[in-house]
Amino acid sequence: MAEAPHIAIIIEYDVPEQNRTLFMERLLENCEATLKDDGCLRMEVSQPIGGDGRVVFLTERWRDQASIDKHRSQPGHDQQHERVDSLLTGKRVAKCHILNG
């Protein structure tokens, strides 16, 4: 039986200038903790080249949906997200199957 494709979660954050430093501290802290979760394969934070610093992307790679579900069920998960989301003016999330690599 073929193995299910890995899952990517791609998040685009809109961060007002006055919150950028604290936002990055909290986001990177969350990424570091999440990378320790079984099934989390990668967490990449990036910004558009030539942008004004307002937009930040987080790309997550997960082994499977069960790994994501286990991560989300951990105590404190929702509070971690609220600490980041409270600093934003917008957020868009896409969940995708990875088709290569």
N, C-alpha and C positions, 0 to 999 in steps of 0.2 A: 504494500500500500504506500502511495506517495505521501511524503511528509507535508504537512500544511505549511503554507508560506509564512514567513515571519511577518509581524505586524509593525507598521510605522505609525506613530502618532506625531503629527506635525502641528505645532502651536505657534500662532503669530500673536505677539503681544504688542499693544500700543501703550507706551510708557511715557507719561509726562516728564519733562525735564527735571522737575524738582524731586521726583521719586526714583530716578535712574540708579543712583548709587545703592540705595537700600534695596531696590528691586533686584539688582544683580547679586548682591550679597545673599539675599534669601533664595533666589533661583539657583545659584551655584551650590548653596548648602543643600537644597532639596535634591539636586542632581547627584551630588556626592553620596548622599544617603540612599537614593534610589538605585544607583549602580551596584549596591551591595545585595539587592534583591535577586533571588533566583529567577532567571528568565529575562532579566533586563540586560540587554546586550550592548546598548550604547545610549549615551545622552550627549547631544551636541548642541551647544548654544552658538548662535551666529547672528550677524547683522548685515544688512545689505551694504554692498560697497557703494560709497558715495552718498549714503543716506545721512539723515540729520541726527541719528541716534535714537529716534523715537520708536522705531520698529526693532523688535528682537524676536528671533525664531528659536524654538526648541524642537529638535528632532529626536524622538525616542525610537529605539528599536527593541522589540520584544519577541521572544521565542514563540509565544502563542497567547491566546486569549486567557487561558487558565492562569498564566503568569501575571497578566494585567489584573485579573480579578483578585488574585491573592494580594497583590500590591495595594489595590484600592481598599481591601478589607482590613488593612492594618490599623491599629489604634493610632489616632493622630493624623491620618492621611488627609481628611477633609480640612482640618485646621491648618496643615501645611499649605494647602492650596489657597485657603482664605487669606493667609498672611501675604501671599504673592498677589492674588487677585485684587486685594484691597488697594493696591498701588497703581492700578491700571485705569486707562480710559476705554480700552477695548481688548477683546480677545476672540480669536477664531481658531477652531480646532478641526483638523481633518484626521480621520483614521483610515489607513490604507493597507492593503496587502502589498508586500514587497515582491516585485516580479522578477528581480535579478539579484544575484549575489547573495 
